[in-house]
Amino acid sequence: MGFLWALIVGGIIGWLGGLIAGRDVPGGIIGNIIAGFIGAWLGGFILGDWGPDVGGFAVIPALIGAVVVVLILSAIMRSVKRA
C-alpha cells in the first residue's frame, strides 16, 4: 500500500510542478509520476528534507525539484522538436 501511496503523491507533485512551471509534462500521468519522483530526489538532494512529509516525500523541496525537472524536460523536448 505504501508504494501505491508514493505513486499517487509523486504524480500529484509532478502535476503541481507542471502547473507552477506553466508547462505540460511530456508523457501524461507516467511523466508526472516520473517528474515527481525525480523532482523529490533532486529537491531532497539540494534542499534537504524540511517541510511537511507526505507519502515519504518532503513536499516543499519535492515541488521545487519537480518544477526544475519540468523546465529541463520541456527545454529538451523543444530542442528535439526543432531538430
Backbone torsions as a table, in degrees:
resi	resn	phi	psi	omega
1	MET	NA	-32.3	179.8
2	GLY	-64.8	-35.7	179.3
3	PHE	-67.5	-40.9	177.9
4	LEU	-63.1	-42.8	177.9
5	TRP	-62.5	-40.1	178.5
6	ALA	-65.3	-38.4	176.7
7	LEU	-63.5	-43.0	-179.9
8	ILE	-64.9	-48.1	-179.4
9	VAL	-66.0	-39.3	177.0
10	GLY	-62.2	-40.3	176.8
11	GLY	-64.7	-40.7	179.0
12	ILE	-67.1	-41.3	178.5
13	ILE	-64.1	-42.5	177.3
14	GLY	-63.3	-41.1	178.7
15	TRP	-64.4	-45.0	177.8
16	LEU	-65.3	-36.5	175.7
17	GLY	-61.0	-39.7	176.8
18	GLY	-66.8	-38.0	177.5
19	LEU	-66.2	-43.6	-179.5
20	ILE	-66.2	-40.5	-179.7
21	ALA	-73.6	-20.0	-179.3
22	GLY	78.0	22.9	-178.6
23	ARG	-134.1	153.9	176.0
24	ASP	-83.4	143.5	175.9
25	VAL	-84.8	125.6	177.4
26	PRO	-64.8	137.8	176.3
27	GLY	102.6	1.6	176.5
28	GLY	64.8	-133.0	-175.8
29	ILE	-64.9	-42.9	179.2
30	ILE	-63.5	-40.1	176.6
31	GLY	-63.1	-38.6	176.8
32	ASN	-63.8	-42.9	179.4
33	ILE	-63.9	-44.5	-179.9
34	ILE	-64.5	-43.9	178.3
35	ALA	-63.0	-37.3	177.9
36	GLY	-65.0	-44.2	-179.9
37	PHE	-68.0	-46.9	179.9
38	ILE	-66.5	-39.8	177.5
39	GLY	-63.3	-38.7	177.8
40	ALA	-66.2	-40.3	177.9
41	TRP	-64.9	-47.3	-179.0
42	LEU	-63.8	-46.1	179.3
43	GLY	-63.2	-40.5	177.5
44	GLY	-67.2	-35.0	179.3
45	PHE	-68.1	-42.2	-175.9
46	ILE	-83.7	-45.8	-171.5
47	LEU	-103.3	-11.7	-178.3
48	GLY	87.9	-171.9	-176.5
49	ASP	-108.0	63.0	178.2
50	TRP	-106.6	160.3	-179.1
51	GLY	94.4	-179.7	-178.4
52	PRO	-66.3	147.1	-178.7
53	ASP	-112.2	121.6	179.1
54	VAL	-130.3	122.5	176.9
55	GLY	61.2	28.8	-179.2
56	GLY	85.9	4.5	179.1
57	PHE	-112.1	131.4	168.5
58	ALA	-77.1	112.2	-164.2
59	VAL	-62.7	-48.2	-174.1
60	ILE	-66.2	-50.9	176.3
61	PRO	-63.0	-33.6	179.3
62	ALA	-66.5	-40.1	177.4
63	LEU	-64.8	-44.3	179.2
64	ILE	-63.3	-43.4	177.4
65	GLY	-64.1	-37.8	179.0
66	ALA	-66.1	-38.4	177.1
67	VAL	-61.9	-44.0	178.9
68	VAL	-62.5	-44.3	179.9
69	VAL	-63.0	-43.1	179.7
70	VAL	-63.2	-42.4	178.5
71	LEU	-63.7	-40.9	178.5
72	ILE	-66.6	-45.4	179.7
73	LEU	-62.1	-42.2	-179.2
74	SER	-68.1	-34.6	176.8
75	ALA	-66.5	-40.9	178.2
76	ILE	-65.3	-43.6	-178.4
77	MET	-65.4	-36.9	176.4
78	ARG	-64.6	-41.7	-179.1
79	SER	-69.7	-33.3	177.7
80	VAL	-69.4	-39.0	179.4
81	LYS	-66.1	-34.2	-179.6
82	ARG	-71.6	-30.9	-176.4
83	ALA	-78.6	NA	NA
